[in-house]
Amino acid sequence: MRMYIIGSVGSGKTTLAKKTALAYRIPRFETDNFVWERKPGGDARNSEEKRNKLFQEAVELEQWVIEGVHIGWTDEGLEKADRIVFLDFPSRTRTWRIIKRYIKQTLMLEKANYRQTLRIFCKMFGWNRYFEETMKPEFLGKLQPYQAKTTIVQTQGELQALKGENK
């Protein structure tokens, strides 16, 4: 299985990807981790060459779950995916999840790939708005050729049905 999961910050991409990868015992990748080299003192941006190489190595695998919000350089993942899931929950749902995540990560109840700061927390609201206004229409256009293998999830009930299909 090759599953590509798309959605804004707070849409549940990482949670769905973790559960799916665990259930199928297949590798899981976050597109953010192709872009950034995670370091204890702070993240460093990978060169485009390194980012593309890491991504290419992932999509060449027989099975994977890739999740992220990057567009353009990730097109091959959409092409090679057996299934694409677009998590399109309402903005207010994503906003609440961003707040909940910040609290959990600040209290160290949940692990983060990055150092949680008030600055990043505030940026997430802007990223959420940018996704809704700019990225979402781009993705919907990009997904047109892949309608047969794309599922758009807008409610918790639809997500539960999708999880049931993946068992």
C-alpha positions as CSV (number, residue, x, y, z in Angstrom):
1,M,0.0,0.0,0.0
2,R,1.1,3.5,-0.8
3,M,-1.0,6.2,0.9
4,Y,-0.6,9.9,0.5
5,I,-2.3,12.1,3.2
6,I,-2.8,15.8,2.6
7,G,-4.3,18.4,4.9
8,S,-3.7,21.7,6.8
9,V,-2.0,22.0,10.1
10,G,-4.3,20.5,12.7
11,S,-6.2,18.3,10.2
12,G,-5.0,15.0,11.7
13,K,-2.5,14.0,9.0
14,T,0.2,12.8,11.4
15,T,-2.3,10.9,13.5
16,L,-3.9,9.1,10.6
17,A,-0.4,8.4,9.1
18,K,0.9,6.9,12.3
19,K,-2.1,4.7,12.8
20,T,-2.1,3.5,9.2
21,A,1.6,2.8,9.1
22,L,1.4,0.9,12.4
23,A,-1.6,-1.1,11.2
24,Y,0.1,-2.1,8.0
25,R,3.6,-2.2,9.4
26,I,4.9,0.0,6.7
27,P,7.2,3.1,6.7
28,R,5.8,6.5,7.4
29,F,7.2,9.8,6.2
30,E,6.3,13.5,6.9
31,T,7.2,15.9,4.1
32,D,8.3,18.4,6.7
33,N,11.2,16.0,7.5
34,F,12.3,16.0,3.9
35,V,12.5,19.8,4.1
36,W,14.1,20.1,7.5
37,E,17.0,18.4,9.1
38,R,16.0,18.0,12.7
39,K,18.7,19.1,15.2
40,P,18.5,19.4,19.0
41,G,19.6,23.1,18.8
42,G,17.1,24.0,16.1
43,D,16.1,22.7,12.6
44,A,18.2,23.5,9.5
45,R,16.6,23.6,6.0
46,N,17.8,20.9,3.7
47,S,19.0,21.9,0.2
48,E,16.4,21.3,-2.5
49,E,18.7,18.6,-3.9
50,K,18.8,16.8,-0.5
51,R,15.1,17.3,0.0
52,N,14.2,15.8,-3.4
53,K,16.6,12.9,-3.0
54,L,15.1,11.9,0.4
55,F,11.6,12.2,-1.1
56,Q,12.6,10.2,-4.2
57,E,14.0,7.4,-2.0
58,A,10.8,7.2,0.0
59,V,8.4,7.1,-3.0
60,E,10.5,4.4,-4.6
61,L,9.7,2.0,-1.7
62,E,7.2,-0.7,-2.3
63,Q,4.9,0.5,0.6
64,W,4.6,3.7,2.5
65,V,2.5,6.4,4.1
66,I,3.5,9.9,3.3
67,E,1.8,12.9,4.9
68,G,2.2,16.6,4.3
69,V,1.1,19.8,2.9
70,H,3.9,20.5,0.4
71,I,2.9,20.9,-3.2
72,G,4.9,20.8,-6.5
73,W,8.0,18.9,-5.6
74,T,5.8,16.1,-4.1
75,D,3.8,15.4,-7.3
76,E,5.5,12.0,-7.9
77,G,4.1,10.9,-4.5
78,L,0.5,11.7,-5.7
79,E,1.2,9.8,-9.0
80,K,2.6,6.7,-7.2
81,A,0.1,6.6,-4.4
82,D,-2.5,3.8,-4.5
83,R,-4.7,6.0,-2.3
84,I,-4.8,9.7,-1.6
85,V,-6.6,11.1,1.5
86,F,-7.4,14.8,1.7
87,L,-8.3,15.8,5.2
88,D,-10.5,18.8,4.8
89,F,-12.0,19.4,8.2
90,P,-13.5,22.9,8.9
91,S,-11.1,25.6,9.9
92,R,-12.6,25.9,13.4
93,T,-11.9,22.2,14.0
94,R,-8.3,22.6,12.9
95,T,-8.0,25.8,15.1
96,W,-9.2,23.9,18.2
97,R,-6.7,21.1,17.4
98,I,-3.8,23.6,17.1
99,I,-4.6,25.0,20.5
100,K,-5.0,21.5,22.0
101,R,-1.7,20.4,20.5
102,Y,0.1,23.5,21.8
103,I,-1.1,22.8,25.3
104,K,-0.2,19.1,25.2
105,Q,3.3,19.8,23.7
106,T,4.0,22.6,26.1
107,L,3.1,20.4,29.1
108,M,5.3,17.6,27.4
109,L,2.3,15.3,27.2
110,E,2.9,14.9,23.4
111,K,6.1,14.7,21.5
112,A,6.9,17.3,18.7
113,N,9.4,17.2,15.9
114,Y,10.2,20.8,16.6
115,R,10.7,23.0,19.7
116,Q,7.2,24.3,20.5
117,T,7.3,28.1,20.9
118,L,4.6,30.8,21.2
119,R,5.9,32.2,17.9
120,I,5.4,28.8,16.0
121,F,2.0,28.5,17.8
122,C,0.9,31.9,16.4
123,K,2.3,31.0,12.9
124,M,0.1,27.9,12.8
125,F,-3.1,30.1,12.7
126,G,-1.7,31.9,9.7
127,W,-0.7,28.6,8.0
128,N,-4.2,27.3,8.7
129,R,-5.7,30.4,7.0
130,Y,-3.3,30.3,4.1
131,F,-4.1,26.6,3.5
132,E,-7.8,27.4,3.4
133,E,-7.5,30.4,1.0
134,T,-4.5,29.3,-1.2
135,M,-3.3,25.7,-0.8
136,K,-6.7,24.0,-0.7
137,P,-7.8,25.2,-4.1
138,E,-4.3,24.3,-5.5
139,F,-4.5,20.8,-4.1
140,L,-8.1,20.3,-5.3
141,G,-6.9,21.2,-8.8
142,K,-3.8,19.0,-8.5
143,L,-6.0,16.0,-7.4
144,Q,-8.4,16.2,-10.4
145,P,-6.5,13.5,-12.4
146,Y,-6.5,11.2,-9.4
147,Q,-10.2,11.4,-8.5
148,A,-10.6,7.6,-8.6
149,K,-8.0,7.1,-5.9
150,T,-8.8,10.2,-3.8
151,T,-11.0,10.4,-0.7
152,I,-11.9,13.8,0.7
153,V,-12.7,13.6,4.4
154,Q,-14.7,16.5,5.9
155,T,-16.3,14.9,9.1
156,Q,-15.2,12.7,11.9
157,G,-17.8,10.1,10.7
158,E,-16.1,10.0,7.3
159,L,-12.7,9.6,9.0
160,Q,-14.0,6.7,11.1
161,A,-15.4,5.0,8.0
162,L,-12.0,5.4,6.3
163,K,-10.3,3.9,9.3
164,G,-12.7,1.0,9.1
165,E,-11.7,0.4,5.5
166,N,-8.1,0.4,6.4
167,K,-8.4,-2.5,8.9
